[in-house]
Amino acid sequence: MRRDPFTGRVFHYGSWVWRVESGGEGTSQAHEAAGRGVPSPGNTAEAEGWNHPGEIGPYAVEQLGMGSPSEVARLKKENEEMGFILKSQANELTRLSGMAGALKAEVSQLKEENGRLMDEVSEAKREMAEKEETFPGRAAAWVEENKADAARVMTATPEATMESFRFLYREPEGRKMITAIGSFGSRAREMAEKEETFPGRAAAWVEENKADAARVMTATPEATMESFRFLYREPEGRKMITAIGSFGFKSGQKKDRIASHRVLLRRDPEFSAASYGLAPIPKEEPTPPFPLE
C-alpha cells in the first residue's frame, strides 16, 4: 500500500483520480497536480469525500466507466483482493495475539515450575550437605554396631590389612592388643615347638620312669584293659603277655592237680596218680617271666 507523499493519504493502484476540466487538458492547477501527483484545489473536496483505503471514489468510477469497463472490473477485483488480504492480516494478528497470550502464560508457568524446581534442588543440596556433615559420626556408629563387617572390610586385601593395622597400632588400646598378640605369638611358637617335641620327651620320661608309667597305665580297670591292648600290639609285649598266660596256666594246673589228688587220697589211702591214670604233680614251681614282687 502506498501513501501520498504530501497528504499522507493511503492510495492503491491509482485510487486517486483527479478531475480534469472538459474542453482541454485542465487548468494550470490540474496540470500542477497531475505533475506532482496531488489533488488540485478544485478537486480536493472530491478527493476527500471518501476515506477508506483501497476504495475508488464514485466520480473516479464514473470517469473510468466512461472510458474502460475492464479497468473498473480490474480495480474492483484488486479492491476485493486487498480486502481479503487485510482481513487475513487482521485474522493473523488476532491469532498471533492469542498465541502471544498463551506463550506468555506458558512462560509464566515455566518460570513458576523452574522456581519450584530450584527450591527443591536447593533443599536436596542442603539435605545432602547435612548428611555429608554427619556421615563420619554415622559411619563410626555403624562400625560400633557391625564390628564383624568392619573387620571384613579392613582385611579385604593384604594392602587393606596392612593399612588397617597401622592405624590400629596408633591407638593406645590397639597398641596394647597388638603387643599382646605379638607376645602371645612368641609363646605360641614356643608351645608349638614343645608340642612338636612332646611325644619324644614323653617317651623318654616313660623310659626313665617305668614305675610311674605303669601306675598311670593301670590306674583303673578301663585304663589297664586299654594299656594291655596296646602292649599286646607290640611284638615284645605280645611275647611277654603270652609268657604270662603260660605261667598262669601252669600255676593253675599244678594247684588243680594238688587239690584233686588230695581229695582222691582222702577217699583211697592207697591212691597214686599212676593207678588212676592221672598226670603227676610237677615237682618244680612254674617260673614267672618276670619277678613277682
ZAGU-852058 format. One line per field, with one value per residue (C-alpha): residue in one letter; x, y, z. Coordinates in pm, 1 decimal, padded with zeros to 6 digits. Layout:
N
r c(A,...) .
xx c(X,...) .
yy c(Y,...) .
zz c(Z,...) .
END
This chain:
293
r c(M,R,R,D,P,F,T,G,R,V,F,H,Y,G,S,W,V,W,R,V,E,S,G,G,E,G,T,S,Q,A,H,E,A,A,G,R,G,V,P,S,P,G,N,T,A,E,A,E,G,W,N,H,P,G,E,I,G,P,Y,A,V,E,Q,L,G,M,G,S,P,S,E,V,A,R,L,K,K,E,N,E,E,M,G,F,I,L,K,S,Q,A,N,E,L,T,R,L,S,G,M,A,G,A,L,K,A,E,V,S,Q,L,K,E,E,N,G,R,L,M,D,E,V,S,E,A,K,R,E,M,A,E,K,E,E,T,F,P,G,R,A,A,A,W,V,E,E,N,K,A,D,A,A,R,V,M,T,A,T,P,E,A,T,M,E,S,F,R,F,L,Y,R,E,P,E,G,R,K,M,I,T,A,I,G,S,F,G,S,R,A,R,E,M,A,E,K,E,E,T,F,P,G,R,A,A,A,W,V,E,E,N,K,A,D,A,A,R,V,M,T,A,T,P,E,A,T,M,E,S,F,R,F,L,Y,R,E,P,E,G,R,K,M,I,T,A,I,G,S,F,G,F,K,S,G,Q,K,K,D,R,I,A,S,H,R,V,L,L,R,R,D,P,E,F,S,A,A,S,Y,G,L,A,P,I,P,K,E,E,P,T,P,P,F,P,L,E) .
xx c(00000.0,00129.9,00076.1,00059.7,00388.8,00217.1,-00111.8,-00023.3,-00338.9,-00325.1,-00391.9,-00363.3,-00311.4,-00438.9,-00715.5,-00669.4,-00827.8,-00830.0,-01099.7,-00988.6,-01198.9,-01365.4,-01253.4,-00884.2,-00601.9,-00720.9,-00616.4,-00269.4,-00356.8,-00471.5,-00153.3,00044.9,-00147.7,-00107.9,00261.9,00306.5,00050.2,-00162.6,-00521.6,-00588.7,-00769.1,-01086.4,-01080.8,-00981.0,-01336.7,-01395.0,-01069.1,-01160.0,-01519.3,-01418.3,-01169.6,-01145.4,-00806.4,-00812.4,-01157.4,-01233.8,-01436.2,-01767.2,-01651.7,-01343.2,-01560.8,-01786.7,-01488.0,-01331.7,-01663.0,-01697.2,-01356.1,-01284.7,-01519.7,-01236.3,-01035.1,-01325.4,-01350.6,-00979.5,-00991.4,-01287.7,-01101.5,-00795.4,-01014.2,-01163.9,-00819.4,-00697.7,-00994.3,-00922.5,-00557.2,-00647.2,-00894.8,-00635.3,-00382.2,-00632.6,-00708.7,-00338.0,-00283.6,-00566.5,-00418.4,-00070.3,-00209.3,-00375.5,-00055.0,00138.7,-00102.7,-00075.7,00302.5,00309.3,00100.1,00319.8,00634.7,00487.9,00403.5,00751.5,00906.0,00692.8,00787.3,01151.6,01141.0,00983.7,01245.2,01522.3,01377.2,01367.1,01725.7,01835.0,01657.4,01815.4,02159.4,02102.2,01998.0,02298.7,02527.4,02377.2,02416.7,02773.1,02846.3,02704.1,02836.6,03157.4,02957.8,02702.0,02979.6,03153.1,02824.6,02787.3,03135.7,03046.4,02736.8,02886.5,03239.5,03235.8,03152.0,03402.0,03675.5,03590.2,03630.5,03954.5,04111.7,03969.9,04317.3,04676.0,04720.7,04399.6,04503.6,04845.6,04696.9,04424.5,04671.3,04896.1,04607.2,04508.0,04861.3,04833.7,04552.0,04652.6,04425.5,04509.9,04881.0,04827.6,04636.2,04887.2,05174.2,04991.7,04926.1,05294.8,05391.8,05134.6,05261.8,05609.7,05477.0,05257.1,05560.1,05740.0,05437.2,05410.9,05775.0,05726.7,05413.1,05601.2,05878.0,05645.7,05595.3,05968.5,06015.1,05720.5,05862.5,06194.2,06012.4,05838.1,06176.3,06313.5,06001.0,05850.8,05704.1,05514.6,05410.7,05283.3,05089.0,04924.0,04851.2,04675.4,04503.1,04158.4,04026.4,03946.7,04292.4,04450.7,04249.7,04339.5,04705.1,04740.6,04562.4,04827.8,05103.3,04982.5,05014.0,05387.1,05599.7,05782.8,05466.0,05288.7,05569.7,05551.6,05173.0,05189.2,05452.7,05239.6,04949.0,05160.4,05288.5,04937.9,04819.9,05099.8,05047.7,04679.6,04730.0,04960.7,04716.6,04431.3,04626.2,04725.9,04365.4,04228.2,04495.5,04420.7,04054.4,04127.4,04380.9,04116.0,03890.6,04161.8,04459.8,04631.8,04581.4,04850.7,04838.7,04968.5,04699.6,04431.4,04599.9,04647.8,04940.3,05173.8,05207.5,05510.5,05784.5,05919.7,05731.1,05643.0,05884.2,05722.4,05851.7,05943.2,05998.1,05668.4,05746.1) .
yy c(00000.0,00343.3,00685.9,01027.8,01199.6,01533.2,01447.0,01114.5,00955.3,00589.5,00505.8,00187.6,00134.1,00473.1,00512.6,00890.3,01018.7,01389.6,01571.9,01740.1,02021.8,01935.6,02112.8,02083.7,01933.5,02116.7,02422.7,02506.4,02377.2,02047.9,02026.9,02103.5,01845.2,01593.2,01665.1,01628.5,01355.2,01564.3,01684.4,02029.9,02279.5,02233.8,01862.8,01840.7,01802.3,01522.0,01358.7,01389.1,01272.8,00913.6,00791.5,00413.2,00294.3,00084.5,00209.5,00407.3,00723.8,00741.1,01013.9,00816.8,00514.7,00726.6,00861.7,00516.7,00361.7,00608.9,00521.6,00143.9,-00112.7,-00364.3,-00120.4,-00087.8,-00465.5,-00491.0,-00227.7,-00398.5,-00727.0,-00563.1,-00394.0,-00731.6,-00889.3,-00606.5,-00652.7,-01025.1,-00953.8,-00702.6,-00946.1,-01224.3,-00995.5,-00899.6,-01267.5,-01343.4,-01060.0,-01194.8,-01544.9,-01417.5,-01212.0,-01524.8,-01721.7,-01445.8,-01460.5,-01838.9,-01822.0,-01558.3,-01781.7,-02081.5,-01881.1,-01769.1,-02130.3,-02245.4,-01973.4,-02086.3,-02451.9,-02357.1,-02165.4,-02462.7,-02697.1,-02462.8,-02466.4,-02846.6,-02862.2,-02621.4,-02831.6,-03150.5,-02988.2,-02875.3,-03224.6,-03375.0,-03125.2,-03212.9,-03585.5,-03531.6,-03335.5,-03605.6,-03900.2,-03961.0,-03990.5,-04222.9,-04433.1,-04462.6,-04575.6,-04834.0,-04969.8,-04986.9,-05194.6,-05401.7,-05491.0,-05817.1,-05638.3,-05362.7,-05619.4,-05791.5,-05461.0,-05373.0,-05707.4,-05745.1,-05741.5,-05765.1,-05393.9,-05303.2,-05524.6,-05360.9,-05011.5,-05104.6,-05247.0,-04946.1,-04724.8,-04970.5,-04955.2,-04576.4,-04612.0,-04685.6,-04986.0,-05111.0,-05092.0,-05289.9,-05558.9,-05584.8,-05603.9,-05875.2,-06064.7,-06044.1,-06173.1,-06448.4,-06536.5,-06583.5,-06802.5,-06985.5,-07065.9,-07195.8,-07402.0,-07533.5,-07633.8,-07802.1,-07969.5,-08094.5,-08244.5,-08358.2,-08720.6,-08778.8,-08621.1,-08817.1,-09141.0,-09057.6,-08991.5,-09331.3,-09491.5,-09331.9,-09366.7,-09707.8,-09740.7,-09415.2,-09504.9,-09845.9,-09676.6,-09447.9,-09732.8,-09937.0,-09655.2,-09800.1,-10128.2,-09949.7,-09792.3,-10132.7,-10301.9,-10034.1,-10034.2,-10412.8,-10395.6,-10154.1,-10359.9,-10671.4,-10488.9,-10458.2,-10769.5,-10778.9,-10701.5,-10988.1,-11227.9,-11114.0,-11138.9,-11487.3,-11592.0,-11452.8,-11659.0,-11972.9,-11910.9,-11862.2,-12175.3,-12385.2,-12239.5,-12310.4,-12657.9,-12753.7,-12614.5,-12806.7,-13133.7,-13089.9,-13028.1,-13325.0,-13564.6,-13456.2,-13537.1,-13879.1,-13958.3,-13898.9,-14145.6,-14401.5,-14418.6,-14629.0,-14358.6,-14293.6,-14088.8,-14378.2,-14621.4,-14373.7,-14279.5,-13917.2,-13688.9,-13646.5,-13320.1,-13124.7,-13103.5,-12771.9,-12448.8,-12261.5,-11977.8,-11640.5,-11443.1,-11161.3,-11141.2,-11125.9,-10865.0) .
zz c(00000.0,-00086.8,00065.9,-00087.7,-00006.9,00057.6,00231.0,00388.9,00248.4,00154.2,-00205.1,-00406.1,-00772.2,-00890.3,-00636.6,-00652.2,-00969.7,-01038.5,-01229.6,-01539.4,-01677.0,-02006.0,-02315.2,-02257.4,-02052.9,-01744.7,-01557.1,-01454.9,-01111.8,-01262.9,-01462.7,-01148.4,-00950.1,-01224.7,-01235.6,-00860.4,-00804.8,-00564.7,-00596.1,-00732.2,-00514.1,-00711.6,-00673.4,-00307.0,-00185.6,-00427.6,-00321.9,00047.6,00001.4,00094.8,00347.5,00302.2,00182.0,-00129.5,-00244.1,-00556.3,-00538.4,-00721.2,-00950.9,-01042.3,-01109.6,-01329.8,-01522.0,-01554.1,-01650.2,-01931.5,-02056.7,-01982.8,-01819.8,-01795.9,-01587.5,-01343.9,-01315.7,-01256.4,-00987.3,-00817.0,-00820.9,-00675.8,-00416.3,-00318.7,-00303.6,-00087.3,00146.0,00166.1,00239.8,00509.1,00662.4,00652.6,00813.7,01082.3,01148.4,01159.8,01404.9,01619.5,01605.3,01684.4,01969.9,02110.1,02066.9,02239.9,02532.9,02550.7,02528.4,02798.4,03025.6,02942.6,03011.2,03342.0,03430.1,03328.7,03543.1,03836.2,03783.4,03741.0,04067.0,04242.6,04096.7,04206.0,04557.9,04552.1,04427.0,04698.6,04962.0,04825.9,04831.9,05188.9,05296.0,05119.1,05290.3,05629.3,05560.5,05443.4,05757.5,05986.6,05781.3,05984.2,06305.8,06148.6,05994.4,06331.7,06489.1,06212.7,06287.3,06657.9,06579.6,06296.1,06403.3,06207.1,05881.7,05958.9,06024.2,05695.1,05510.5,05692.0,05596.6,05245.2,05086.7,05215.9,05148.0,05333.4,05626.4,05647.7,05646.2,05894.9,06148.1,06102.5,06213.6,06487.4,06627.0,06655.5,06908.7,07273.0,07316.3,06969.8,07050.3,07371.9,07188.4,06903.8,07155.7,07349.0,07027.4,06942.1,07285.5,07262.9,06919.1,07059.4,07339.6,07092.4,06880.5,07186.5,07278.5,06924.5,06932.1,07269.1,07143.1,06842.5,07058.3,07338.0,07221.7,07216.4,07555.4,07697.0,07561.6,07724.9,08050.0,08032.5,07961.4,08274.4,08488.8,08412.3,08759.2,08725.9,08373.1,08490.0,08767.6,08513.9,08272.7,08544.1,08730.5,08653.2,08510.0,08187.9,08169.2,08241.1,07967.0,07715.7,07820.0,07781.4,07449.3,07323.4,07488.6,07309.6,06975.4,07024.5,06942.5,07273.5,07458.3,07288.4,07387.3,07745.8,07767.5,07612.3,07864.0,08143.5,08018.9,08007.8,08359.5,08483.5,08312.8,08462.3,08807.0,08793.6,08656.8,08948.1,09200.7,09042.1,09046.9,09410.1,09506.1,09310.4,09436.8,09793.2,09751.1,09598.0,09867.7,10132.1,09963.0,09886.7,10116.2,09850.5,09587.9,09331.8,09018.8,08811.2,08942.1,08846.0,08519.2,08620.0,08543.5,08832.5,09018.1,08884.4,09139.9,09013.7,09055.9,08736.3,08677.6,08610.5,08310.2,08545.8,08919.9,09104.3,09366.2) .
END
